Amino acid sequence: MTQNQGIRLASRANASHSAIALAIALTAVIPEQVNARDQAPTAEEKEACMEDVFRLCSSHIPDRVAITSCLRSKQASLSQQCRYVISARDTGKKNGDPK
């Protein structure tokens, strides 16, 4: 390997390390995109699912993520309003009044 080849190889390795460091830094600075599924529930969504939470998932209170997961796993047992809320959140649609 010539000296020029060694310098080019070292330069490429340094550039690769810099790119990796930049990518890591950017992911630390830029928050993950939040989708409807992960957002905190609105007052209307809470109202639509409150009874179902107490009836089916009370052991998960106050963990919002666990409650939502529990509700998803018990969709067949949910009230119509809560089922609509969970379905709309899973498809990324904004919730209006549950119908």
N, C-alpha and C positions, 0 to 999 in steps of 0.2 A: 504494500500500500504506500502510495507516495504521500508526501507531506500535504499536498493540496487535497488529496482524497480524504485524509484524516481530518483536515480542517473542515471540509464540507460535511463529513459525517458527524462531527462534533456539533457543528452549527445546526444541522437538522435535528439532532437529539435535543439540543437546547431549545429549539423552536417548538418541538413536540411537548417538552416539559412546560414551556410557557403557555401553550395552548390549553393543556390540561389544567394548569393552575388557574387560568382565566375562566375556563368552564366551571370549575369548582367554585370560584369566587362569585360568578354570576348566579349560580343556582342558590348560593347562600344569601345573596342580596335580593333576588327577585322571588317574591312569594309564589307558591304554587297557585295555579289558576284554580279558583274556587268555583265549583259548579253548583247548580241548584240542590243536588243531592247532599252536599256537605255544608250548606249554609244553615245558620241557626234558624229555627222555625219562626214564622211570623205569629202574631197573636191569633190570627184566624186559624192557622194550622194547629197551634196548641189547643185551641178550643175544640177543633174538630176531632182531635185524637186524645184529649185528656182522659175521658172515661175509659178508652181502650188501654191507655198506658196503665191506669190504676188496676184495671181488670186483668190484663194479660202480661204486663211487663213491669209491675211495681218493684220487683226485686232489683231492677237495673237503675232505679232512681238514685242519684241525680245524674248519672252518666248519660248525656244526650246521645252520644254515638251508640252506646249499647242499647238504649231505648229504641232508637230508630232501627237498629239491626233486629231487635226483637220484634218490632212491629212488622218489618218486612217478612220475617220468618213465619208470622202468624196471619198473613193477609186474608186467608179464608175466614178467619174469625173476627176480622175488623168490621166496625160499623161502615156503612156506605161512605160517609163523609171522610173518615180517616183513610179508607182504602183509596179514595180519590186523591187525597193529599199525598200519600206515599207513592202512588202511581205517577202523579204529576211531577213529583220531585225526582223520581227515577228516570223519567223521560226528559227532564230538564225544562219542562214547561213551567211558566209562571202560574201560580195558583190564584184564581179569583175566588168567588164564592163556591164552595163545594156544592155540587148538584146531586 
